Amino acid sequence: MASNEEFPLRIDTVPAASATERRIEDDIPATQTQSWQLVYVRNGTIEERCNDKRVLLRAGSILLHEPEEIFAMRCLGEIPPEVLRIDFFCSGAAMDRFRGATFHAEPGEQHDLNWLMKEVAELFDPPATPGEKPTLREEIPFGARQQLAIHLENLLILLARRCKRPRKPTLRVRRERRQAALVEAARAYFAQNLTHEVRVEEVCAALGCTRTQLQQAFRLRLRHTAMEEFAAMRLDYAAQLLARGATPGEVAAQMGYCSGAYFSQKFHAATGNTPSAYRRMQQGLPARRQNRQQKDKEAPKTSIPESDQKK
């Protein structure tokens, strides 16, 4: 007798299956599964309930309900969904890897799915009322139910190969993820408060972190402090306002800088241009005219003195 390692997935029986195009109003009420149940959406979109969770399944999606799980179906969109639903009993610990998993059908799996859609429609009569069980037809070809089990087994084996057990992330990976999330949350907070100055304490209170955690996250992820990032974001926003036509004085007032001179100093240090020069460049305006006295000094002396003209 073959061991479980040689045959890790075995379909014992398929008591019910359906492959039909559902009408938009064909919702399935909440029902408890007695076995495993495979759901495949060939066309359209449905919302599938899995106990207290709801999963959106679009064309090509595959989902497996566990035994004794509460499921329900709701049709979404304007396209009548075409849904394959197979109840089956399967022995083998390999089924544990399907718990809570969803898939999108790959080309290698599509052959079995298409075969199952066609054969299920020929072997089972659809129920008269959505939610009721389909019934096996009285006359079916020799070995048809075994073929159904074989194709279902092959599909499950292909899906199982994609279900690799995720490794538990290391302490370093978890720390880096927390820091990245903290930086993104801080930048989102900054983006909502660009028109006034904020203090580090305010940011920490809003994000629920300490000053050390915030500064450490920014230095490790962006190589500068949180307030340096905020200042850079403020100047970027100021540049956008200038490009839209706002004057330097208007921008300084709108963004809460203590004075126009302080804003000009910060903007020039960051961009290499004064706010006025940047505004003119962005709007395609000519540079400011030189002082007339300065122009007179720099103009070439080509005119003839009046005394020489009288001579």
Residue, then its C-alpha position, 0 to 999 in steps of 0.5 A: m500500500a502506498s504511503n501518505e508521502e507518495f500520495p499526500l492528497r486523496i479525494d475520497t468522494v465528491p458529494a456535490a458540485s455545480a458549474t453555472e452562470r449565476r444571475i445577479e440576484d442569485d445570492i447564496p445565504a449563509t450555510q455551513t460546509q460539511s466538507w472542503q469546498l472549492v470555489y472558482v470564478r471563471n467570469g464576473t465578480i462575487e463576494e464570498r463569506c468565510n466565517d466572519k471574513r468577506v473575500l472579493l473574488r474576480a475572474g480567475s480567483i480560487l478559494l477553498h472553504e474548510p469543513e464546518e466553515i460558514f460561507a455565503m455568496r453575493c454577486l457583484g457588478e453587472i456581469p453574471p458570474e460563472v462559478l464552479r463550486i465543488d464539495f469534496f472530502c479529502s484525506g491528507a495533512a497537506m490540506d492544512r496549507f489551504r486554510g485561509a488561502t486564495f489563489h489566481a489560476e495559473p496557465g498550468e492549472q487552467h486545464d483542470l479547471n476548464w475540464l472540471m467546469k465542463e464535466v461538473a455541468e454534465l454530471f450534476d443537475p443544478p439546484a432549483t433554488p440558490g443555496e440548495k445542493p446540486t444532485l448527481r444525475e442518474e445516468i453518468p458515463f463509466g468512471a466519470r466520478q473517478q475522473l472528476a476526483i483525479h482532475l480535482e486531485n491534480l488541481l489541488i497538488l498544483l495549488a499546494r506546490r504554491c503554498k510554501r509555509p511563510r517563514k517567521p520574520t527575524l527580529r531585524v526584519r520586524r524592526e525594519r518593518r516597524q521603522a518603515a511604517l513609522v516613517e510613512a505614518a510620520r510623513a502622512y502626518f507632515a503632509q496634513n500639517l504643511t501650513h504651520e510649524v509642528r513640534v516633535e512632541e506633537v508628532c510623537a503624540a499623534l503616532g503613539c511613539t517616543r522621540t527616540q523611536l521616531q528619530q531613530a527610524f528616520r535616521l536609519r531609513l532616510r539618513h536625516t531627522a524627522m524635522e529635517e524631512f518636515a522642513a524639506m516637505r514644507l519647502d517643496y509645498a512652498a515651491q508648488l505655491l510659487a509655481r502656481g503664481a503666489t507671491p513670496g509674501e503670500v506663501a510665507a504668510q500662508m505657511g506660517y513662516c515667522s517672516g518673509a525674510y526667514f522664508s526667503q533665507k530657507f528657500h534660497a538655502a534649499t534651492g539656490n534661488t530666491p522665492s521671487a526668482y524661482r516664481r519667475m522661472q516657473q512662470g516663464l517671466p523675464a528676470r527682474r530689471q536691473n536698477r536704472q542707476q546700475k544700468d547707467k553705470e554699466a552702459p558703454k560711453t559711446s555718446i559725444p560730449e556736448s562741448d565737442q559737438k559745438k566745435 
